[in-house]
Structures are given as structure tokens and as C-alpha cells.
């Protein structure tokens, strides 16, 4: 099972909606969403669509970024989230103490809880080992280097999920012009062999949380594909002209999109997200940087779903 970690911005939630709308079959994708906005209308719409398609998901109830950073949130009082049979409460082990998280789980009667332990977080692993004795804990998502955590988790019969930071962010879009493609992931092929119940990453986005931005000098579209049986690569389709200024963003998008569509046509692969990209290319429209990110995420989710379903 794939557990993509998404930060709950509008384009990420749109990617989940688009993926769910086009989805049929047995879900192999279990999104983990960290809400970063007080207004949760986009989250509710994505949740409704995922529920309709039988896709389970986790929502982080103590987000580290955005409008609610550092606080516990209670979704049970909101429409769309009264029944945790449809979704799993998730908690990041970090800013709050382990005892605070344990109390929140107990006081709200949460079940099927997911704990997330990022690599950068320092934690008393003995306290963590005690927390996972709670029968409410179902899954732990953590960096595989935490051997003590992994051992304690497996000894309790809890699903252990490997968390990796796969997208290599460059300081500027111009830097991608010299990087045609690079290895993105092998975990989809090896996670069972490595005794994990699933694998997790931040999809085709960097782990670092970034807000806003300006129009780029180079338009880049990041798209993944299965290069070999055990490897997913990511290609960086870059615009070519006027790389020293921010003019003609429509033309730059068309250059990058044409490269992307040409490549995937050449390998005989298509996806609903590529259809969206192709439509904008044919119509001569620039959908915006957020939509390009949405397309990249949707395409990646669809790719992993197909690979795991094969």
C-alpha cells in the first residue's frame, strides 16, 4: 500500500479529488493529509469523493504547518468527519509531548490511529514504545533508520510504513534544465521484502513546506514513470526560451507540456492527468502553477496505483 503524504493545500486536495473521480478498482493508495487551512471546504470535498470511491485516508490532527500549526484539531464536530470508519486519525510525534497525544487519543476514543515519526524529530524511543502498547494504534509511519522504533512496532503487530523524502528540490527551476531525469523510488518494489506494510513519501513535492512564490523564469513539469521493473524515475520537462526573464509564461508552458506529451506518447503511456495537460496544450491555455503541481501529483498517484494493481 502507498501512503502519500500531502499538506492539504488546494492543488493537493484537487489532485486527490481528480484521482478519486477517475478511480475504479481496489485502492492501493491511502493518502495522509496534513490540514494547513482553517477553511476546510476543499478537504471536505476531497474526503467526500474518496469515501464514495472506497478510498480510505488519514487526517493529521496536530498539524505542524499552516493555520493550525501546533494545535490539536477536532474534526468530529464537522460535517463529513463524524465517522472514523471512513478515515483514520493521525498524529505527528513532534511538538506535543507523547503523553499529550496519548491523552487526546484516549479522550476522544479514537481507533485505527496512525502515528508519524519524521526523521528529523528527536524522541524518547522508550516513551514511544509505551505509546504503541495502546490497542488504538494501527500504523506507524517512520524513517526506516529508526531501528528501535521498527522493532517495537513489529513486536506489537502494528503495520510499519517506510517514510522517505524522494523529491530532490533544486534552488531554482533553471537548475532542472541540466537534469533530464533521476531515480525517484524503488520502495514500491522492495517494501514487502524489507518487512514493511507499505511505503510513504511526499509525492513529487519537497518535504519542506513552502507557501506562495513568483512566476518562474523556466517552467518545469515534474512527471514520474516506471523505467524498469523495480524503479520509478522522475523526468523534469523544462521550457527552453527566455530563461533569464519571466516573460511569455504561456509559451514556456507550451514548450514544457509539448516535451512531456511527446515523451509519454513515445512510451505508450497515458493517464487522466496527462489528458488534462494535453487539453491545455491543445487549447493554448496556461492553467497556472498550482494546476501543474496538481497534474504532477495526480499523475504520480495514478502511476503507483497501476503499478501496485498489476
Order of alpha helices (4+ residues) and beta strands (2+ residues): beta-alpha-beta-alpha-beta-beta-alpha-beta-alpha-beta-alpha-beta-beta-alpha-beta-beta-beta-alpha-alpha-alpha
